[in-house]
Each structure stands twice: as C-alpha cells, then as structure tokens.
Amino acid sequence: MKNLLYFLLALILFSCNKKNEPLKPDSIYNLASEWEKQDGSKITFSDFQGKVIVTTMIFTSCKTACPKLTDEMRNISKKVGNVDPDEIQYVLISIDPETDTPEVMKAYLDLNKFDDKKWTFIRSTEAETRELANIMAVKYKEISPIEFSHSNIISVYSKQGTLAFQKEGLGTDNDALVNEIKKQLEL
C-alpha cells in the first residue's frame, strides 16, 4: 500500500511538469552558431531558451543610429519594468565583430549602465553575423573601415525562440513592442 501511495504521488508530480516541446523550425534557438559575450564566454542562442529575448544589431563605434537604438532598448526595458533575468534577455548584437571585442562590448554596457544580468552583448564571425542578420531581416553594409549602414530593427522573440514582433525605425512609439514583450512574458 505504501508503495502504491508513492507511485501515485510521483505520477501526480510528473504529470504537473510541463513537457519539453520540440523547437519549431523557425526558432532562433535552432541556430548552431557560437557567439562570444562581453565577458569572453561562449554561448549559443539555445542558451536563451525559455526566455523572452529582445534584440537589436549595433556597433559600438557608431555615432548616429546605434546610440538611439541603445536608448530605445533602455526605454523599452524601463517600460517593461523589473523582470526576473531568468524570464527575459536584452541582447545587443555586434555587426562589427572585428572592432567590438569583449572588452569593448563590456565597456559599452558599462557606459550605458546595462549592468544587470538581463543585458548581454555578443559577437561572432562575419559569416555567422551575416546569417543571423538575414534571419532577423536586418541589412547592413560596411561603408568605410569605421562606418556601417544598417537597418534599425528591434525584435522580440518568444520563449520558444520564434519571432513575435519586430519594430523598424527610430524614435517611433514603442508601446506595441512593450505590450508584446509583456504578453510573451505571461505565456
């Protein structure tokens, strides 16, 4: 009788756990590329699995659009409010991996006061960066050794890694994007 009771209790506990669903084919977590963080450690996008991720592609030596994108990301984070870092990740992605070394990325995060665990700055090879940009519908082109022309897109990915929302342009209303982040956090 005692064994039957333990069996039933175990059955109830296991049935309450969410089962790991297979990734959808369009999940960003399927990317096999390796990325380097601001602390020099290596990650893949699957390391963010289970989190809502908010991304934009920038480069640290930019003097025009990237500081504005960075400000928008900060304002979005403030509007979303205090969220457990296990639930959300704000990811800045370098389109200039040659210049944006881990030390430079770390200094950029520090300068912008992105010092909590919710913020990550990553870089990879030119080929991997180009592949990700294509997936995210971000276009960029080097126009001089220190300047790039690029799309100004902020993307929101669900906890399963599928694109939930994208906003293009600078200085536009972020309310729809913020509402989508909050919606994804509740799912």
HUBEL-V596823 format. One record per residue. N is the residue number from 1. PSI is psi as a letter, one per 40 degrees, with the letter a starting at -180 (none if undefined). Layout:
((N & PSI) (N & PSI))
//
This chain:
((1 & d) (2 & d) (3 & d) (4 & d) (5 & d) (6 & d) (7 & d) (8 & d) (9 & d) (10 & d) (11 & d) (12 & d) (13 & d) (14 & d) (15 & e) (16 & e) (17 & i) (18 & h) (19 & i) (20 & h) (21 & i) (22 & i) (23 & i) (24 & i) (25 & d) (26 & e) (27 & h) (28 & e) (29 & e) (30 & e) (31 & h) (32 & e) (33 & i) (34 & h) (35 & i) (36 & h) (37 & i) (38 & e) (39 & e) (40 & e) (41 & i) (42 & i) (43 & i) (44 & i) (45 & d) (46 & e) (47 & e) (48 & e) (49 & h) (50 & e) (51 & i) (52 & h) (53 & h) (54 & h) (55 & i) (56 & i) (57 & h) (58 & i) (59 & i) (60 & d) (61 & e) (62 & h) (63 & e) (64 & c) (65 & d) (66 & d) (67 & d) (68 & d) (69 & d) (70 & d) (71 & d) (72 & d) (73 & d) (74 & d) (75 & d) (76 & d) (77 & d) (78 & d) (79 & d) (80 & d) (81 & a) (82 & h) (83 & i) (84 & h) (85 & e) (86 & e) (87 & d) (88 & i) (89 & h) (90 & h) (91 & h) (92 & h) (93 & h) (94 & h) (95 & e) (96 & g) (97 & d) (98 & d) (99 & d) (100 & g) (101 & i) (102 & d) (103 & d) (104 & d) (105 & d) (106 & d) (107 & d) (108 & d) (109 & d) (110 & d) (111 & d) (112 & e) (113 & f) (114 & g) (115 & e) (116 & i) (117 & e) (118 & e) (119 & h) (120 & h) (121 & h) (122 & i) (123 & i) (124 & a) (125 & i) (126 & d) (127 & d) (128 & d) (129 & d) (130 & d) (131 & d) (132 & d) (133 & d) (134 & d) (135 & d) (136 & e) (137 & f) (138 & h) (139 & h) (140 & i) (141 & h) (142 & h) (143 & e) (144 & i) (145 & e) (146 & e) (147 & i) (148 & i) (149 & h) (150 & i) (151 & i) (152 & g) (153 & h) (154 & h) (155 & i) (156 & h) (157 & i) (158 & i) (159 & e) (160 & e) (161 & e) (162 & i) (163 & h) (164 & d) (165 & i) (166 & i) (167 & h) (168 & i) (169 & i) (170 & i) (171 & e) (172 & i) (173 & h) (174 & e) (175 & d) (176 & d) (177 & d) (178 & d) (179 & d) (180 & d) (181 & d) (182 & d) (183 & d) (184 & d) (185 & d) (186 & d) (187 & none))
//
